[in-house]
Amino acid sequence: MSTNIASYIDHTILNPDAGAADIERICAEATTYAFFSVCVNPIWVSTVSAALTGSGVKTCSVIGFPFGAIPTAAKVAEARGAIVDGANEIDMVINIASAKSGDEEALVAEITAITEAVHAGGAILKVIIETALLTDDEKVLACRASVRAGADFVKTSTGFAGGGATVKDVALMRATVGPDLGVKASGGVRSLETAHAMIAAGATRLGSSSGVAIVEGEQGAEGY
């Protein structure tokens, strides 16, 4: 088992049919393996925060998930609510249409509003750009907007758009944001080999529902 890899992992369960028993299991695994965080939908944040109290594992939630196609004000409200419930980290999905249309200023305005709300609550913001739906130029634009807006991380994927993280995309994102911003590789990271490849390409965090398999050197099942 690699405890070093464990410290990179946001242990994730985002499927809509996950129930209380699933959440409890994920939290227990996160505590056992000392993952960085547990990442869940907003309805489970208070449950996860309570379960992880004293463990050192952080609570992460997703906002505007999985499509990003809701108004900025709604994303801000959702983020604030998750932080009140105990979230330490927020992963938000951008307005993908803005990236597709090349509207960097719209992205900067959206991400800035959410960044300010998240930072005011003492949490950090990761910006999901959904690489599977973007060209390389659009990925660069979204990453550049995230830097301008003061976000803490850029993140590859929701895992729900028909594609996940690739080494190429992680390297492109790292080259765009520079050395100081975090880069989270998510979607399809299911093995220790893949995890190491993403880190070598520039990832500083990994989102996966296969965290246990990764640290045990096994192949994770299909999923996030």
C-alpha positions in Angstrom: 0.0 0.0 0.0 1.3 3.5 -0.9 0.3 6.0 1.8 2.0 8.7 -0.3 -0.5 8.2 -3.2 -3.4 8.1 -0.6 -2.6 11.7 0.3 -3.3 12.8 -3.3 -6.8 11.2 -3.4 -10.2 12.7 -3.1 -12.1 9.5 -2.4 -15.3 10.1 -4.4 -18.8 8.9 -4.6 -21.1 11.0 -6.8 -23.5 8.6 -8.4 -27.1 9.8 -7.7 -28.3 6.5 -6.3 -25.6 6.4 -3.5 -27.3 5.9 -0.1 -26.3 6.3 3.5 -24.6 3.0 3.7 -22.4 3.8 0.7 -21.5 7.2 2.3 -20.6 5.5 5.6 -18.4 3.0 3.8 -16.5 5.7 1.8 -15.9 7.7 5.0 -14.6 4.6 6.8 -12.3 3.8 3.9 -11.0 7.4 3.7 -10.2 7.3 7.4 -8.5 3.9 7.2 -6.3 4.9 4.2 -5.8 8.6 5.1 -7.1 9.9 1.8 -7.0 13.7 1.4 -10.8 14.1 1.3 -14.1 12.5 0.7 -16.0 14.1 -2.3 -19.8 13.8 -2.3 -22.9 15.5 -3.6 -24.2 18.4 -1.5 -26.9 16.4 0.2 -24.3 14.3 2.0 -21.9 17.0 3.1 -23.2 17.3 6.7 -23.1 13.5 7.1 -19.6 13.3 5.8 -18.3 16.2 7.8 -19.6 14.6 11.0 -18.3 11.2 10.1 -14.8 12.6 9.4 -14.5 14.8 12.5 -11.1 14.3 14.1 -9.8 12.1 11.2 -7.8 14.7 9.4 -9.7 13.8 6.2 -11.3 16.8 4.5 -14.9 17.1 3.2 -15.3 18.1 -0.5 -18.5 18.8 -2.4 -19.5 19.4 -6.0 -21.4 22.5 -7.3 -23.3 23.0 -10.5 -22.8 19.3 -11.0 -22.5 17.6 -13.5 -23.4 20.0 -16.3 -22.6 23.5 -15.0 -25.6 24.9 -16.8 -27.2 26.8 -13.9 -26.9 30.6 -13.1 -23.9 31.8 -11.3 -26.0 33.0 -8.4 -27.3 29.5 -7.9 -23.8 28.1 -7.9 -22.8 30.7 -5.3 -25.7 29.8 -3.1 -25.0 26.1 -3.5 -21.4 26.6 -2.6 -22.2 28.7 0.5 -24.7 26.0 1.6 -22.2 23.2 1.3 -19.6 25.2 3.3 -22.2 25.9 6.1 -22.8 22.1 6.1 -19.0 21.5 6.6 -17.3 21.4 3.2 -13.7 22.4 3.2 -13.3 22.2 -0.6 -15.7 23.0 -3.4 -15.4 21.5 -7.0 -17.6 23.6 -9.3 -18.4 22.9 -13.0 -18.0 25.9 -15.3 -20.5 27.2 -17.8 -19.2 25.0 -20.5 -21.0 27.0 -23.2 -18.9 30.0 -22.3 -15.8 28.0 -22.9 -17.1 26.6 -26.2 -18.0 30.1 -27.4 -14.6 31.5 -26.4 -16.1 33.9 -23.9 -13.2 34.1 -21.4 -14.7 37.2 -19.7 -17.9 35.4 -18.9 -15.9 32.6 -17.4 -13.8 35.0 -15.3 -16.9 36.7 -14.0 -18.5 33.4 -13.0 -15.5 31.8 -11.4 -14.6 35.0 -9.6 -18.0 35.2 -8.0 -17.8 31.6 -6.8 -14.2 32.0 -5.7 -15.0 35.0 -3.5 -17.9 33.1 -1.9 -15.8 30.0 -1.3 -12.8 31.8 0.1 -15.1 33.9 2.3 -16.2 30.7 3.8 -12.7 29.5 4.5 -12.8 26.8 1.8 -10.8 26.3 -1.5 -12.2 26.2 -5.0 -11.5 23.7 -7.8 -12.8 24.5 -11.2 -14.0 21.6 -13.4 -13.5 22.5 -17.0 -14.8 19.2 -18.5 -12.0 18.5 -20.9 -13.9 15.8 -22.8 -16.1 18.5 -24.2 -13.4 21.1 -25.1 -10.8 21.6 -27.7 -7.2 22.3 -26.6 -7.7 26.0 -27.2 -10.9 26.0 -25.1 -9.1 24.1 -22.3 -6.4 26.7 -22.3 -9.0 29.5 -22.2 -10.9 27.9 -19.3 -7.6 27.4 -17.3 -6.5 30.9 -18.0 -9.9 32.2 -16.8 -9.5 30.1 -13.6 -6.1 31.7 -12.9 -7.4 35.2 -13.5 -10.4 34.6 -11.2 -8.2 33.5 -8.3 -9.3 29.8 -8.1 -7.1 27.3 -6.2 -7.3 24.4 -8.7 -8.3 23.4 -12.2 -9.8 20.0 -12.6 -10.2 17.8 -15.7 -13.6 16.2 -15.5 -16.9 15.4 -13.8 -16.6 11.8 -15.0 -20.1 12.1 -16.3 -19.5 13.6 -19.8 -18.2 10.5 -21.7 -14.5 11.1 -20.9 -12.1 11.6 -18.0 -8.6 12.6 -17.3 -5.7 12.1 -19.7 -2.0 12.6 -19.3 -2.1 15.0 -22.2 -4.8 17.1 -20.7 -3.2 17.2 -17.3 0.1 18.3 -18.9 -1.6 21.0 -20.9 -3.4 22.3 -17.9 -0.2 22.4 -15.8 1.6 24.2 -18.6 -1.3 26.8 -18.8 -1.7 27.5 -15.1 1.9 27.4 -14.1 3.6 25.9 -11.1 1.5 27.4 -8.3 -2.2 26.4 -9.0 -3.4 22.9 -8.2 -4.3 20.5 -11.0 -6.8 17.7 -10.2 -7.0 14.7 -12.5 -10.5 13.1 -12.3 -12.4 10.5 -14.2 -11.0 7.1 -15.1 -8.1 7.2 -12.6 -8.5 3.6 -11.4 -5.0 2.1 -11.0 -1.7 3.0 -9.3 0.0 3.1 -12.6 -2.5 5.7 -13.9 -2.3 7.7 -10.7 1.5 7.9 -11.0 1.3 9.0 -14.6 -1.1 11.8 -13.8 1.1 13.0 -11.0 4.1 12.9 -13.3 2.2 15.0 -15.8 1.5 17.7 -13.2 -1.5 16.6 -11.1 -1.4 17.5 -7.5 -4.7 15.9 -6.6 -6.6 12.8 -7.9 -10.3 12.3 -7.9 -11.4 8.7 -7.9 -14.0 6.2 -6.7 -11.2 3.6 -6.9 -9.0 5.0 -4.1 -8.7 1.7 -2.2 -7.8 -0.2 -5.4 -5.2 2.4 -6.3 -3.4 2.3 -2.9 -3.6 -1.5 -2.9 -2.0 -1.7 -6.3 -5.1 -3.2 -7.9 -7.3 -2.3 -10.8 -10.5 -0.4 -9.9 -13.9 -1.2 -11.3 -15.7 1.0 -13.8 -16.8 4.2 -12.3 -15.6 7.7 -11.5 
